[in-house]
Amino acid sequence: MSIRTVLTLPAVLALALPASAGVASASSAAPPACRESALTVAAHASDRPGTVRISITNRARHACAVDRIPTVVFGDLDGPAMPVPEGTSGPYSVSAGGSAYAAVRTLDPDATDLRVVDRLTVAGSPAHRGRTFDAASLGSPDGIQVWEPVTTWWHRSQATADAALDRYTG
């Protein structure tokens, strides 16, 4: 499985601001990073084989930012799901009371090899511990089959996330 380099959200935000920028106005600055305790993380089986749908909901009274690429880790396997499209970490704003959605393909249809894990963990930021879901709760009582997993970036609707997964994985 491939591994992506992950920066914490505060590090990404610090790198994104040039040193000469000074103090940015509230309207142009990214919102503060989401506290993990303010997020509800969910995952559930999809009607598509080898696909899991994930979401986060911001329960805070203000907008906050998660990483634009969900962190999805499978059991004890090395590395998270790779993003489609390819990209680097960056802030993704979630409004107060708002949600973001992504689609995860766990198994490449052309895979000739696979691993089976008993759980997956989803987080809105690589700095968060995330929430773990057992395979049975995701409709896979015999385990989640994994090989070359990919995840979409966060989207405003599940339909948009599903369409992105189709667009980038064929």
Stockholm file with secondary structure:
# STOCKHOLM 1.0

chainA/1-170         MSIRTVLTLPAVLALALPASAGVASASSAAPPACRESALTVAAHASDRPGTVRISITNRARHACAVDRIPTVVFGDLDGPAMPVPEGTSGPYSVSAGGSAYAAVRTLDPDATDLRVVDRLTVAGSPAHRGRTFDAASLGSPDGIQVWEPVTTWWHRSQATADAALDRYTG
#=GR chainA/1-170 SS CCCCCCCCHHHHHHHHSCGGGCSCCTTTSCCCBCCGGGEEEEEEECSSTTEEEEEEEECSSSCEEEESSCEEEETTCSSBCEEESCCCCCEEEECTTCEEEEEEECBCTTCSCCEEESEEEEESSTTSCCEEEEGGGGTCTTCEEEBSCEEECCBSSHHHHHHHHHHHHC
#=GC SS_cons         CCCCCCCCHHHHHHHHSCGGGCSCCTTTSCCCBCCGGGEEEEEEECSSTTEEEEEEEECSSSCEEEESSCEEEETTCSSBCEEESCCCCCEEEECTTCEEEEEEECBCTTCSCCEEESEEEEESSTTSCCEEEEGGGGTCTTCEEEBSCEEECCBSSHHHHHHHHHHHHC
//
